[in-house]
């Protein structure tokens, strides 16, 4: 997206209205400072990781503003069994569903339980306020099937100003008695969140030839939910509206970010100070200019169409798209797991 090239300049005025963004990640294994956190120095990161060795690695390499806790996260404070799997990234508070995993290429061995470990589990509602954290702006969940219970244990924050939820979701039960995508979706909808994006990971059956093509079964994906800005506007929550707009822009939902800017300036539903109004106005002007600058290649295409080359341009574009998609799918569909 073109705005990525210019975002520090584009969003500078709006970013100045947001002194802090609290980013909470449950299941922090493998976390590195993402592009979002590099772009927004006001991000305060809090990560939870139940594996003591991974926790030590993360803590030893923590950058300023990054804090980790060696605990699992669930719906309430308690001790639970962590099912440690051969692939550490598949460890969960829920037992793996071997009946399904064993039928999928690459899944069976990775989901094999090699250890059962008792760990401390906390809820976000009870744990974070003890350390002076009273809001979550961006909640990121990757906990192998226990995401819904974590959300239920974070109801205080979801009812307040949380504006983005990134959540791994499953469409079939890779873990015993786990909540599926529909359960997570319906729960977040009840708090005014809308689904904005969803990746799709597919697996093929173990008895299928390894180099033959097949669609495979959709099993899981990463979902991205953003708050409906009217939910926040109806409560007069200006700080959350600024954060939502800023994060939407950095997540490349430029149309939504621009819609929020227009709402703030034109609706009169939220009272802005002179400083806030000027910052929002400057951001919209710069944003509009940079989006246009980043899309100049479209002017070239429109010019070619005006010269009577519309059909060749369409055919060339279609051919390039088809070749790219075919190359991608032919390569990835021979793998046991692919994402589209």
Secondary structure, 3 states (H helix, E strand, C coil): CCHHHHHHHHCHHHHCCCCCEEEEEECCCCCCCCHHHHHCCCEEEEEECCCHHHHHHHHHCCCCCEEEECCEECCCCEEEEEEEECCHHHCECCCECHHHHCCECCCCCCCCEEEEEEEEEECHHHHHHHHCCCCCCEEEECCCCCHHHHHHCCHHHHHCCCCEEEEEEECCCCECCCCCHHHHHHHHHCCCEEEEEECCEEECECCCCCCCCCCCEEEEEEEEEEECHHHHHCCCCHHHHHHHHHHHHHCCCHHHHHHHHHHHHHCCCCCCCHHHHHHHHHHHHHHHHHHHHHCHHHHHHHHHHHHHHHHHHHHHHHHHHHHHHHHHHHHHCCCCEEEC
